[in-house]
């Protein structure tokens, strides 16, 4: 059954609210302490193999990987008679990425200390750009291919966990940045979902 506009908003709103709630809590109180402890625990245990793996996994959420995959999903959707879905994956991801960028600039959370970085990041820290892009790309591709329900949700959670962990390992994100990116992307996917 297709979601109505109000139902989409009602489902997406909690994800957006949870992502937004992380912003003020992330730099003060128990969440800030938990963020720092988790970040330092990962930093203390990252070895050469883990760093190499993190670099490879992180690269999967770069636009030069995500957008060709989205284009292929759109072409496949169009070939199966769903012409209106052909451009939907890219539109969902591009609009979500732009909204995340604006939100990140409003929040303006600083990244972990530069001495922890193993790659050069850009922009602010929360919500995580790579986590957001990965979840948006996986979710939009799944929708274009007609995959929904538990398999689609599992794929977005795996994307968030894998990409997010790689970004923390590389020293450029706090764990709460990753959670905020995942929640933001899930909300955006719900808000922009198309009827079957």
N, C-alpha and C positions, 0 to 999 in steps of 0.2 A: 504494500500500500504506500502510495506517495505521501510525503510529508507536506502539509500545508505550510504557508509562510509563517503563521503564528507558531505552529508546532516546531518548525526549524529554529525559530528564535528561542523558544522555550527550552529546546535541547542544547542549543549552542551557548546560551547565556551563562549557565553554570561553568562551562569550560573557560569562557572569557573572564568571568568573575574570579575564578580560581587563579588564572594566569596573572590577572591584575593584582590580586591580593598578595602574590609573591613579591611584587615590586617593593612596596614599603617594608615588608617584613624581612627581605633578603639582606639588608644591611644592618639590622638591629635585632637584638634579642636572641632567642633560642635558635631561630632559623639561620641567622648569620653564623652563630657558633657551630651549628651542625654542618653548614656549608663549608666552613673553613676546615673543620676536622676531616670531613670526607675528602675534600680536595687535597689536603696534606697527606692523608693516608694513601691516596692514589699516587701522588707525586713521589712519596717515599719508596713506593714499590714498582715504579715503572722502569722496566729494563729495556734493553735494546730491541728484543723481539716484540715486546708490547708496543713500543713506540713505532716500529715499522708497521705493525698491524694497524695501529691507530691512524697512521698517515694514509694507508691504503683505504681503510673504511671511511675516513673523513672525506677523501677525494670523491667518494660516491655521491656526496651531497653538494658537489660543485655544479653550477649551472651548465657547464659544458658536458656533464654526464646526464643530469636530470632532464634538460629540455629535449635532447634527441629521443630519449625514452618516451617522453610525453607525446612528441610528434608521431612516433611509431604507434603509440596507443590510439591516438586520434585517427590515423590512417586505417588502422584495423577496425575501429568503431565505424568509420564511414563505409568500409567494405561490407560490413554486416548490416547495412541498411539504416544505421543510426547516424545519419548525416549531421544532425544537430549536435551530436556528441563529439564530432571530429575536432572542433576547436575548444571544447569545454575544458580538457585537461590543462592546456596552456593558460587559458583565461583564469581558471581557478588558482593556479600556482602563481602566476604573475601578480594577480590582484592581492592574493594573500601575502606574497613576499613584499609588496609595496606597503601594505597595511602594517606588517611586522616591522618594517624599517621605520615607518613613522612612529609607531608605538615605542620602539627602542630609543629613538631620539627624544621622545617626551620623557621617558623614564630616566635615560642617561646614566645607567648603572655602569660603574667602572669595572673593568676586567680584573682578573687576578693579577698579582704583581708580575711585571714584565720579566723578571729573572726566572719565572717558572715557564715562560713560553718556549715551546719548541718549534713553533711556526709563527709567522707574523699575521695577527688578526686585523680585521678592519672594523671600525664602528664600535658601538657600545655592546654590552654584554647580555642584557636581558630584554626580550627572549632570544635564545640562541638561534642565529640565522640558519646554520647548517641543520639543526634538528628540525626547525620549522620547514625548511625546504624539503628535507627528506620525507617528513610525514605528509606534507602537501602533495609531493610528487607520487608517493606510493598510493595515497588515498585517491587522487585524481585518476591515476592510471588504472587502479582497480575498478573505479566507477565506469571509466570508458570501456573497459573490457567486460563489464557486466558482472564483476565479482562484488558481492556485498555480504552483509552479516558478519558472522564470526571470522571467516577467513580474511576479510578486508580489515577488520579491527585488529586481528593478530598481526597482520602485515605492518600496520601503522605503528603498533606498539614495538615490534621488533626493530623497525626503522628508527624510532625514537631512542630505544635503548642502545642500539649499536652505534649510531652516529653520535648520540649524546655522550656515551662513554668514551668514544674516541676524542671528542673535544675536551673533555675533562682531563683525559690522559695527556693530551698535548699541551695542557696548562693554560688554555685560553678561555675556559668557562668554569664558573661555579656550577655545582650540581643543580641548584635551583633555576639557573638559566635554561638548562636542558628541559626540566619539568615544565617551565613556563612556555618554552617553544613548542613542546608536545601538546600542551593544553590549548594554546592559541591555535595551532594548526588543526587540531581536532574540531574546535569550535568553528573555524573557518570552513572546513570541509562540510560540516553539518549545515551551516548557513547557506552554502552555495550548492548543496546537493540538488541534482536534477531529478525530475520524475522519470520513472522507467519508460 
